[in-house]
C-alpha cells in the first residue's frame, strides 16, 4: 500500500470516525447531545439508502449483465464500486448514493443551526471552515468519480435533515462546542481542589 492508497483509505473511513466521535463523547462526557446527533445521522441515512435502492438495482444489473467478468469494461465497473461503496451487503453496495456526502452535509446543517442558536459563530469559525472544506472536497470527489449528478440527492437530504434535526430536538439538546476550563488549587488543609467550568459556568 503506497501513501496515496493510505490517504484514500483514511478519507473513506473518516465518516465512521466522525460518527463514532459523537457516540464516544456522549458516553464519556455524560452528555446525551452527541448521541442525538448520531441518531439523527442514522435516521437520515436510512432515507438516503431507501431512495438509492432503485439506483442500486439499475446500476448493479448493468454490472452483472456483462458477457464476461474478465472484460475490461466489467473490471472497471467493479473497481468503481469497490472504491466508491465500502459498505457492501452481500455482493451489492449498501447505497449507490454516497453516505459520506450525506453525513458531512448533515453535520454542517446541524451545526449551522446550533451555532446560530448559541450565538457562537465567531468562536467556532475553525469548525465551520473544516466542515466546509470537507463537504466541498467530498462532494467534488463523489461527483466526478462515483455518483455524478446523483450526488446532489444526499447533499440535499443530509443538509436539510441536519437543519431540521437541530430544530426538532430543541436548543437544550444541542451539542454546542464549548471550552472547558479547569482551575486547581491547594487548600490550607492540604486538600487538592479543582473546579471545572464550561464557558464560565461552574460544573463541579
Secondary structure, DSSP 8 states (H G I E B T S, - for coil): --HHHHHHHHHHHHHHHHHHHHHHHHHHTT-THHHHHHHHHHHHHHHHHHHHHHHHHHHHHHHHTSS-TTSHHHHHHHHHHHHH---EETTEES-SS-HHHHHHHHHHHHHHHHHHHHT-TGGGHHHHHHHHHHHHHHHHHHHHHTSGGGHHHHHHHHHHHHHHHHHHH-GGG------EEEEEEE-TTS-EEEEEEETTEE--
